[in-house]
Amino acid sequence: MKHGKKYNEAAKLVDRAAFYEPNDAIALVKKTATAKFDETIEVHIRTGCDGRHAEQQIRGAVVLPNGTGKTVKVLVFAKGTKLDEAEAAGADYVGGEELIPKIQNDGWLDFDVVVATPDMMGVVGRLGKVLGPKGLMPNPKAGTVTMDVAKAIADIKAGKIEYRLDKSNIVHVPVGKASFTEEALQQNFDALMDAIVKAKPSALKGQYLRSITLTSTMGPGVKVSVAKY
């Protein structure tokens, strides 16, 4: 894969063989984020889990203390008074059954998170093939299937993110923007790592966290030492 001049210049600052302490890795990733836009800082955590076994799955959510730097659009499936509650709490879109064809047939996906009340999951389940592959399906573990829609919306807008294993048993999560201070990124990173460490499946034998890499949207990866975890 060919990289541009900016990437190559940034890559020279990173020692490929080194494992950095989190604070040093964050400083380096900020330094190597040189694109003209505000790059997203992401963490990629390779685990020793085997996601094919249900008891080794990792899935949950954590509120990042300083948010993600992104404006998140929330769609809420609800009925009755819960529709008004969701609107009052700041949901971007609210509705019920009438939204199904819009998503299924018209390909409307102008939202980042879907919240549903438990009594709407039968309806939302029909969108499994569309929402599932995009990681948008509401889930009780992530707090997105709930009767307390107001709290769910408030948490999401405040910077709540979901984490889950992908097919390669890696967790990919944004922890902020390059414009954030090092301190803000460090607080977000610590909150995420605390949640990931607590989410370790009891059925797992052997090493849990294999590697942690921090990277910006256009920058090189920086390896973080897993020793303290």
NORURTA-V858683 format. One record per pair of residues at least 4 apart in sequence whose C-alpha atoms are under 8 Angstrom apart, sorted by the first residue. I is the first residue (numbers start at 1). J is the second residue. Records with the same first field share a line. If there is no record, write none. Layout:
# NORURTA-V858683
I = J, J
This chain:
# NORURTA-V858683
3 = 7, 8
4 = 8
5 = 9
6 = 10, 34
7 = 11, 32, 218, 219, 220
8 = 12
9 = 13
10 = 14, 31, 32, 33, 34, 219, 220
11 = 32, 219, 220
13 = 28, 32
14 = 28, 220, 222
16 = 222, 223
18 = 223
19 = 222, 223, 224, 225
20 = 24, 25, 222, 223, 224, 225
21 = 25, 224, 225
22 = 26, 186, 224, 225
23 = 27, 182, 186
24 = 28
25 = 29, 214, 222, 223, 224
26 = 30, 182, 185, 186, 214
27 = 31, 182
28 = 32, 222
29 = 33, 41, 214, 215, 216, 219, 220, 221, 222
30 = 178, 179, 182, 216
32 = 216, 219, 220
33 = 39, 178, 216, 217, 218, 219
34 = 218, 219
35 = 39, 218
38 = 177, 178, 179
39 = 177, 178, 179, 216, 217, 218
40 = 174, 175, 176, 177, 178, 216, 217
41 = 174, 175, 176, 177, 178, 214, 215, 216, 217
42 = 172, 173, 174, 175, 176, 214, 215, 216, 217
43 = 171, 172, 173, 174, 175, 212, 213, 214, 215
44 = 170, 171, 172, 173, 212, 213, 214
45 = 170, 171, 172, 209, 210, 211, 212, 213
46 = 169, 170, 171, 209, 210, 211, 212
47 = 169, 170, 171, 207, 208, 209, 210, 211
48 = 169, 204, 206, 207, 208, 209, 210
49 = 56, 57, 169, 204, 208
50 = 56, 57, 169
51 = 56, 57, 58, 165, 166, 167, 169
52 = 56, 57
53 = 57
55 = 201, 202, 203
56 = 201, 202, 203, 204
57 = 164, 165, 201
58 = 163, 164, 165, 199, 200, 201
59 = 141, 142, 162, 163, 164, 165, 199
60 = 141, 142, 162, 163, 164, 199
61 = 141, 142, 143, 160, 161, 162, 163, 195
62 = 160, 161, 162, 163, 191, 192, 195
63 = 67, 155, 156, 158, 159, 160, 161, 191
64 = 68, 158, 159, 160, 161, 175, 187, 188, 191, 192
65 = 158, 159, 184, 187, 188, 191
66 = 158, 159, 176, 184, 185, 187, 188
67 = 158, 159, 160, 175, 176, 188
68 = 159, 174, 175, 176, 177
69 = 176, 177
71 = 157
72 = 111, 112, 113, 156, 157
73 = 91, 92, 110, 111, 112, 113
74 = 91, 92, 93, 111, 112, 113, 114, 115, 153, 156
75 = 91, 92, 93, 94, 111, 112, 113, 114, 115
76 = 83, 86, 91, 93, 94, 95, 114, 115, 116, 149
77 = 83, 94, 95, 96, 114, 115, 116, 117, 120, 124
78 = 82, 83, 94, 95, 96, 116, 117, 119, 120
79 = 83, 95, 96, 120
80 = 84
81 = 85
82 = 86, 147, 149
83 = 87, 94, 95
84 = 88
85 = 89, 149, 150
86 = 90, 91, 94, 149, 150, 153
87 = 91, 92, 93, 94
88 = 150
89 = 149, 150, 153, 154
90 = 153, 154
91 = 153
95 = 99
96 = 100, 120, 123
97 = 123
98 = 102
99 = 103
100 = 104, 123, 124, 126, 127
101 = 105, 106
102 = 106, 107, 108
103 = 107, 108, 109, 127, 130
104 = 108, 127, 130
112 = 136
113 = 136
114 = 136, 137, 138, 144
115 = 138, 144, 145, 146, 149, 152, 153
116 = 120, 121, 124, 138, 144, 145, 146, 147, 149
117 = 121, 145, 146, 147, 149
118 = 145, 146, 147
120 = 124
121 = 125, 145
122 = 126
123 = 127
124 = 128
127 = 131, 132
128 = 132, 137
129 = 133
130 = 134
131 = 135, 136, 137
132 = 136, 137
138 = 142, 144, 145
139 = 143, 144, 145
140 = 144, 145, 146
142 = 162
143 = 152
144 = 152
146 = 152
148 = 152
149 = 153
150 = 154
151 = 155
152 = 156
153 = 157
154 = 158
155 = 159, 160
156 = 160, 161
161 = 173
162 = 173
163 = 171, 172, 173
164 = 171, 172
165 = 169, 170, 171, 172
166 = 170, 171
175 = 185, 188, 189, 192
176 = 180, 185, 188
178 = 216
180 = 184, 185
181 = 185
182 = 186
183 = 187
184 = 188
185 = 189
186 = 190
187 = 191
188 = 192
189 = 193
190 = 194
191 = 195
192 = 196
193 = 197
194 = 198
195 = 199
196 = 200
197 = 229
200 = 204, 208
204 = 208
209 = 226, 229
210 = 226
211 = 223, 224, 225, 226
212 = 223, 224, 225, 226
213 = 221, 222, 223, 224
214 = 221, 222, 223, 224
215 = 219, 220, 221, 222
216 = 220, 221
